[in-house]
Amino acid sequence: DNPVIKDAYGRPYVPGSSLRGKLRSLLEQATGMAVPSELVYLSRRRGQEVRIHQSDRPDDEICLLFGRSPGRMERVTGDVLESVSATPARLAVYDAPLELASITDSMRENLDDELTEVKSENAIDRITAQANPRTLERVPAGARFKVRMVLDILCEADKALLARLAEALRLLEDDSLGGGGSRGSGRVSFSNLKLIWRGRRFYAAGEPERELLASADLRAFQALANDPTLAEKLTE
């Protein structure tokens, strides 16, 4: 069995760590960083090796977005990467709660649980032809989750990272989130997007935040993220 992750009230949610990790993985692959010379071991436990991209290049946008740990790390190629200093992650991704109103009464009539369905799957042994049934719990198609992300702009160069984030979201829409992606589960799309800017004066002087985008689709968000005049709008 593969249960859906739920909060203390039994409501499904998307863990921020899962969404963030998927975005990072897709960006690493899309930018050619998922190759042995660019990967280090995050964990080397037998049967549970975890490899991620990390470099010591100061302009590495993936390391800027998702952070960089200091210290000695072993590359997949066998040599050693020495990171002198840590890089704070610019991107924070929060847990995404389910919007209960998106699970309609007509949907609930056909669900196995109050908010989720159980999909039955089967694996066939290629020698004996014996069936190996299994079940997968998942939220129904049409369920909506409220996603919240914060991108810290610590210097002028960080403003370009918004375009990388938009790219990662576009990549995810053509991929999947969670288990069973190759079997039809985990398809996502981003809609009703809002982009808010809170500059230094918002925190220091109580000035109002600025809404740069509202009720937009991902295409509009990416267009704004790649707009050469965006940097001028992200002022104090």
N, C-alpha and C positions, 0 to 999 in steps of 0.2 A: 504494500500500500504506500501511496505517496500523498500525504495530506497537505492541504493548503495551510500556509502560515496564518495564524489568527492572533488578534490582540486579546487582552484580558476579558473582553466582553464577547468573545467568540466571533468577531467580525474580521473577515479577510483584509489583509493589507499587503502592500508591496514594500519589503524592507528597503530602506535607503541604501544599505550596503550592497544589496543585490543589483539594484538599478545602477548604482555608481560603478560597480565592478564590471557590469556588462558594457556600459558606455566606454570604460577604459579599454576593455578587451577589443571592442570593435575599432576604436581609434588606433590602437597599436597595430592591428592587422591592416587597416586601411592606409596607414602611413609607412608601412614596411618595417615596423619595429618588432614584429613578432618573428624574428629570426635569431638563431643561436648567438650571433655576435652582439645582439642588443638585449638579450634576456639574462636575468640573474635568478638564482634560486631564492625564493621567499621561504620555502620549506623543503626539506629533503627527507622527510619520513618515508620509509619504505611503502611503496604503493600509493603514496599521497604527495608526490612531488608537485610543488606549485612554482611556476615560473612566470615572472612578470618583466616588463620592460623597465630598465632604469639605466640612466647614463649620468655622467658628470658634466654634461654640456649645459652651460648656464641658460641657453636659449631653448632648451628642450621643452616644447609646449605640453607634452604629455606629463612630464615631471612637474611642470609648473601647475597644471590643472589639478593633478591628483596627489602631489606631494612627493618628496624624495627623502629617504632615510639616510642618515649619516653612517659611516663605519665601513667595515670590510665585508664585501659580498662576493660570492663566487659566481662567475659567469657560467653559462651553459657550455661555453667553449672550453672551460677549464682554467682560464686565467682569472685574475682577481680584479675587482673594481673597488677602488678606494674613494668613497665619497667623503670629502672633508667636512662639509656642512650640510645641515638639513634644509630642505625647501618646504615651507608651509604650503599645504594644499589650498589652492584658490577656490576650488569647487566643493561645496557642501550639498549633499543630497539627503533630504529628510524622508522618513517613512511616509508612504502615500496611503492614507486611509480610503476605504471604500465609501463612495457616495451612495448611501442606502436607497435614495430615491431612484437610482439607476436600475435597481432590481424591482421591476414592476410586478403587480399582482399576477398578471398573466404568465410572467416568467416563473414566479414562485410555484404556480400550480404544477409545473413540470420539473421542479428541482427535487433532488434526493434529500437535500438538507434545506434549512431555511434560506441560506445564501449561496450554496454551492451545489454542483452536480457531480456525479460520479460517472466517469467514462470507463467502460469496459474495453480492455485490449487483450490480445492473444498473441503469444509467441509459439511458433510451430517448430518442433525439433526436426531437423533436416534428415535424420536417420530413421527415427521411429514414427515420425509424423504425429507424435503426441502433442496435444495442446497444453499450453502453460498459461492459463488465464491470469490476468492481473487487473487491478483497478487504479485509476488515476483521478483524484479529486481535483476539481478546478472550478474557477468562477465562470459563470455562463457568459457567452458572447454578448456584448453590449454593456457589461459592467464598467463603470467609470471609477477612476481613482484620482484623488486630488494630489498632484505632484507639486512639490515645492523645492526649488533649488536656489542657492545663494552663491554668486560668483564675486569673490573679493577682488577689488582692483587696488593693488598695493603700489603700482607704479604705472607709468604711461604705457609701457610695453604690454601690460596685462590686458589692455582693452581689446587686443587682437584675439584673446582667448574665447571671447563670446562666439566668434565664428567657428572655432573648433568644437565648442559645445553644440552649436546648431548642426554641425556636420555629424556629430555622434548621434544626435537624436534622429536625423534622417536615416542613418545607417540602421538604427534599431527598428525603425518602422519597416524595413525590408528584411529584418531578421526575426528573432523571437526572444521572449524574456521568460526565464524559468524552464522547467523540464518539459519534455515532449514536443519541442519545437519542430522537429522533423516529422512529427506525426500530427501536425495541425494545431497544436496548442501554443499559447504564448504570443499570439499576434497582438501588436499594440499600435495605436495611432495617437498622436498628440493634437489636441484641438483646444479652442477657447483659451489661447495663450495670452498671458499678460507679462509685460516687462516693466519693472519698477526700478528707478534709479534713486538711491539714497547716498548723496555725497557727504562730505565731511561736515557741511553746515547743517545737514539734517540732524546729526548727532550733537554738534557743538552748540548750535544756536536754535534748534527746534524748528528749522525751516521745513516746509512740507516736502514730501517725496514727489518725484515727477514720474508720471506714467508715460512711457515711451511707446507702448504698444498695448492694445486691448482687444479682446475677443478675436484674436488672430489665429490663422492656421500656421503650420510649421513653415510653409513656403514664405509667408510674409515675415516670420521671425528670422529665417535665414537671410532673407534679402536685407533686413535691417542690420543684422550682425555683420554682413559683408559691405555695408554702405561705408564708403570712405569718409563720410562726414559724421559718422557715429561718434568718433573720438571727441569731436567738438561738443557733442551733447552731454558727454560724461564729464562734466566739470564739477568743481566744488559746490 
